[in-house]
Amino acid sequence: MQIQELIDAKDSGRLARLVQTYSNCDGNDFTALQSAFAAIFENRVPEISLEPRSERDHVILASIRQLLSACEFVNGRIKITIAPRTIQCDASNGCLSAPFGNSPIEWFNIIINNAIIKTHKCCIVSSIKNEGPWLIEWIAHYKALGVDEIIIYFNDSDDGSVELLRRLADANQIVAVQNIVSVDVSPQRQAFAHALASLRLACSAEWVAFIDVDEFLVADEPLNDIDAMIQSVCISGKHRIDCIAINWDWFADSDQFDWEDGLVVDRFTAAFNHFMKKCIFRPEAATSVYEIHYPTLVEGARAVDSLGGEIVDLKVNCPAKELPPLRLNHYFAKSFKEFTLKKLRGRGARAFGKELRNFDSFMWASVGTEERPMNKVIREKLEAEVEKLSAIAGVAELNCGAVEKAHAKLVEMEKEINLWKIYEEVKRSDSNARALSKLNARA
């Protein structure tokens, strides 16, 4: 299914027919769609007479109308205006976070996003709660890679990260989105669905990645920026590549109890080649990111691993056959004290209060690791970007405030529970479990 070719050909009839083929579209919908596409190709704001059939349809259609009334049409394409740097995603967007359906309005929205003019190379989208102490380093890393737009959704934070994000947005460094979420909705799924379906800024990038603040995209020299990384994969075959799946390198050090000063990338240097992955992909090739780790791709879209090997099914996880040139450094646990704060935050992929992590999770992939030296060029650029961000008025103070609040929370916790004792029990239990596993293997 080649949506782009039909848009380039300004073929409103076949685009409407395509929507009819892939959705529950009747004759009235077909006429309305063809008319709307024709108007866009003629550089006019269309009259949209599609009838919403669900809450999700209402939300998407309102977003489409808002976009088309504010955009500029250039030769039958859509040029979005610069969005405010601080935005709100209200709870009504929770309906977007369900898996993709077969509504004509959903498919109309996909085609609208396909028609958006590309204005930048790469966009990173993340969703956070109470991660203020680690934000500056993470943002600096992606700026060091040359990422054009960084969009960060935040919900229910009380550690000062909200003020820090808004200050960075005011300084035009990121886009900060307040994510107001109902209790039965995953904050992460709502954020990612809103970014792909409604925010539009992500769709004006050639490539987009939906990743967490503990995930750092890296590669070895000479792949020192995002453009070189993507091109190294895209030149691997004759066909257009729409999605690159990048394996985690899982960084861990179970001997770190205390939260030490310094950059995360310096404090943790040993990793395990993990079978799970995240993806960087062309936004026009995806219908949703409901699965969080990978997009749902349109028919005909092509996915590869970072070595250029064909991937038939993104749902299937497997470790890279060799150390891949592109890796996603996943600093999941950090120190035990930092992991305790992570546990308190809950899980963004779940609704509020659902499925909190166990302390035992701290030990995941903490053995069998090997040294993974950081790309020195990227590391130097990261440090320089940290200095630039910290020099923005108020940023250093807000960052220090977030660190202090996090430490204060740990002090309050330690009045009620003995974190060192829990840490020792977790390590002892893990050691016993591994010893038992070895005995069973020999039996």
N, C-alpha and C positions, 0 to 999 in steps of 0.2 A: 504494500500500500504506500504509494509515493505522494504524500500530501504536498510536499514542497514543489514537485513538478506541476501539479494542478494549480497551485497558487501562482507559480511563475507563468503558467499559460493563461492565467486569469479565467479559468474554466469554472464558472459558478455552477453550471449544471452538473458536471461530474463530481464536484465537491459535495453538492447537496445529495447526489446519488450515493456517494461514499458514506455519508452520515446515515442515509436511509438503510444501507446495507449492514452497517455495524450497530444500529440502534433500533429501538422501538419507535420508529418514525412513520407517521401517517402522511396522507397526501397534503394536508394543510401545512404540516411541518416542512415538507419538501419545498412547497411554494415559498414559504417564509424564509427558509434557508437560502434558496437560490436568489431571492430578492436581496437578502442581506449581503451575501457574498458579492453580488453584482455591484451594489452600492459602494462597498469597500474598494473594489477594483476601479471604480470610477472616482475614487477619492472623496466619497461622500459618507456622512454619518448615516447608517442604515436605520430604517424603521424596522424594529424587531417585534414580530407578532407571535413568536413562539409561546406556547402555553406551558408554564411550569407545572410539573406533576408531583413534586415532592418539595420538602424543605430545602434540600440540597439544590434543586433546580432554581428555587427562588434566590438563594444566596449567590449562585453562579451567574444567573441572569442579571442580577443587580450589579455584580462586579463587571460583567461585560459592558453593560450600558454606561457605567461610570468610566470605564476605560475608553470606549469609543467616543464619548462626548468630550473627553479631555485630550485625546491623542492628536497627532498630526498624521495625515495620510501622504505618503510619498510614493508615487507610481504604483498605487494599489497595494502598498505595504503599510504597516502600522509603526509609527515612530512614537515611542512613549515619552512623555515629558518626565523630567527629573522629579522623582517622588520626594516627599519630605523625608528627612533622615531619621525622624522619630515617628513611629506609626503605632496604631493600635489594631490588634486582631481580637475582635470580641467573641464571646461565647457562641454566637450564632454560627461561627465557622466550624464548630465541632462536627457538624453534619458532613463536612468535606473529608473528614478523616477516615471514613469507611472505605472499603475496597471500591475500585472503579466499577460503575454500573453500565447500563446500556441506554441512558437517556440521550435524546437528540441534543439537549442543551449542553450536556457534558462533552459530547463530541464536537459541537459547535465551538465550545471553549478551547478544545485542543487545536482546532484549525485556526482560531483567532491567535493563539499563542505561537503557532507555526508562522503566522504572517508578521510577527513582530520583527522589526529590523534589528540585527545584531550590532550592538554598539561597544561591546567589550568581550575580552577573551574568556575570562573565567570568573565564576561567582561561587562563594562558599556560604552555605547556610548551616546554622547550628541552633540548638535549643538548650537553654541553660536554666538552672536554678541554684542559687547560692554557690557560684563558682568564681566569685570575685577575685580571690587571691591568685588565680591561674590565668586570668583573662589576658593580661597585657602580653605575657610571653606567647600565648597561642595566637593572638591577633598579629603580633610582631612576626611570628613565623610565616604566616600566610602573606603578609606584606613583603617579607623578604623573598618569597617565591614569585612575587609579581602578580598576585591575585588582585583583580580590579575592584571587586565588590565583596564585602563581608557582611552578611546579614545575620544578626543574632536576635533570636526570640528569647524573652525571659518571662518567667512566671513565678509569683509567690516568693520572691527573694527578699531576705531581710538582713543580708550580710554587707550591704553597701554596693553590690554589683549593679543595681538599677541606676544609681546615681553615676557610677563609673561609666556604664554604657551610654547613658544620655549625654554625659560630657564628651565622650568620644564621638558620638553622633553629631553633636553641636560643632565639633571640630572637623566634621566631614571625613572621619576616618572609617566609620562603619554605618550601617543602618540598624537601628535598635527598634525592635518591635515588641510592645507589651502584649503578651499572650494571655488573654482572659479565658480561662478554661472551666467548663462544668466539671463536677466531681466524677462523672462517669466517663470522661474522655481522656485519652492519653495526650498530655501536653505536647509531646514530641510529634505524634501523628498529626495533631491539629496544626502545629507550626509548619511541618513539611508540606502538608496538603495545601495550606494557605499560600505558602511561598511559590509552589509550582502552579497552582490553579488561579490565584487571584492577585498576587503581589506584582507580577509582570516583570519586575526588575530581573529576576532570575532567568526569565525567558528571553531577555535581551542579551544574554551571554551565550557565547558559542558552546561553553561547557559549564556544568554545574555539579557540585558535590554536596551532599548532605552528611555532615560528619560532626563528631562531638569535640568538646574542648580538651579531651585527653587524647586526641588523635592528631598526629603530625605527619603529613605527607612528606616523604623524603626520597632521595635517589642518590646514587654515587656520582662523583664528578665524571664527565663534564655536564651532567644533567642538573644544573644549578637553579633552574627556575621552572615555573609551571608550563611555559610554552615549550621548552626543550623536553620536559617530561612527556607531555602529550604527543609531541611530534615524534619522539623516539618510538612510540607504539604505533602511531598512525602510518608511518612509512613501512611498517612490517608486512603489509599486504597490498593487493591491487584494489580491493574494495573499500568503500567508505566504512569507517568504524564509528559506531554510535555510542558505545558504552565500553569503558575499561574497568574491569574488576581488579582491585588491588588488595592483596592479602595483608592481614595484620602481621606485624612483628610485635609480639606481646612482651613488653618490658616489665620486669619484676625484680624485686630484691627483698626476700622475706626477712632479711636480717635488719631492715631499716624500720625501727619502731618510732623514733622521734622524727618530727617534721623539721628537716634542716633547711637552712637558707640556701639560695642558689637556684639556678634555672633547672627545670625538670629535665631537660635534655642532657644536663651535666650530671645530675644526681643518679640517673638510672641509665646504665650503659650495656646491660646484658639482656638478650631477647630470645624468645622462642618463636620459631616460624609457625604461625597459627593457621588453621584451615579456614577460618572465617575471613570475610572480606567486606569492603565497602566499594562503592562505585563512583567514578566520575563519568558523566554522560551528557549527551546533547539533550537539552530540555525538550526540544520538539519531538524527540524519539520516545518520550515517556508519557504514559497516561497517569501514573501516580507513583508515589514512593511509600505506599502503605506498609510495605514489608520492612522499611527503614534501612536495611542493609543494602538493598538493591531496588532499582526501579522496575515497574511493570512496563515493558517496552511494546511499542506498536508493532504490528505484523511487518516482518521484513527487516526490522532493525537488527544490527549485527553487534554482538558483544564478544570481546576478547579479554584474555588476561594480560598482565603487563609485559609478558613476553611475546604478545601478539597471537597466542594460541586461541583458536575458536572455542567459544563457550556456547553450548547448545541450551543449557538450562541454568540460569543464574541461581536457582534455588539450591543447587547441589554445591556443597562446600567441599573443598579439598585443598591441601597445602600446595604451595608452588613446588614444582619438580626440582628446582634449583633456586638459589637466592636470587629473587627477581630484581630487576633494575629499579622498579618503583615499589615502594613499601609504605605501609601506613603504620608508623610507630604508635602503638597503643599503650599509653601509660595508665593502665586500668586502676591499679591499687595505690601506687606510689608508696609512701610510708604508711605504717599501721594507723597513725593518728590521722593522716589525710584520708585513709580509707574509712575510718570511723565517721568522718564528716560526709563522705560519699554515701555511706549507708543511711545516714540521717536524711539525706535529700530525697530518698526514694528513687524510683525508676521512671524516667520520662516516657518510656515506651508503654507504661501501664497507667491506669487511672489512679487518682490520688489515693495513697495508702494501700495500694494493692501490691502484693509480692515484694516486700522489702528484702534486701539482700541479707544473707547470713554472714556472720563474721568469718566463717570458714572460707568464704569466697576470696578472702585476702590471699590465700595460698595458691590460687589458680595459676598454673604455668610458672611457678616460682622455682622449679628445678629443670634441669636439662637445657638451660639457657647458654648462649655463647655471646661473646663480646660483639657488639655491632657499633663500630666507630661512626660518629656523626660526620656527615659531609662537612668538611671544614669551611668551605665557601659559604654554604647555607648557614652554618653556625655563626660565622662572623657577621653576615648580613642580619641575622636574627638579633644579635646583640645590639647592632647599630639601630635597628628599628625599635627595640625596647627603649633605647636612649631617646629617640625621637618622640615616641609616644609619651614617655615620662616627662618630657620637657613641655608638653602642652599644659597650659595653666590649669591647676587643680587636679590633674591626673595622678601625679605621684602621691599626693595627699589622700586621694580617694582609694588608691591601691593599698596604701599602708593601712587605711582605716578598715578595708575589707579583711586584710591579714589579721589585724588586731581583733576584730569581731570573731573571726574563725577560731583564733587561739582562746579567746574568752569563752567561747562555746565549749571547747574542749575542757577548760578548767571547770566549768559548771558540771559537765558530764562526770568528771573524775571525782566530784564530791559524792556522786551517787554510785558509780561503778568503778572498779579497779581495772583500767584499760591494760595495764601491764600484765595483770593476772590473766585477763582474757587472751591477750597476745600470746603468752606462754602456753596456755591451754590449746589454742588454735594450732600453734606450731607442733606441740606434742602430739595432738590428735592426728595431724597430717603425717608426722613421722611414723606413728604407729600404723596408720593406714597403708603407707607405702611399704613398710616392713612386712605387713600381712600380705600385701599384694605380691611381693617377691616370693614369700613362702608358698603361696598358692600357685605361683607360676612354676616353682620347682617340684611341686607335689605331683 
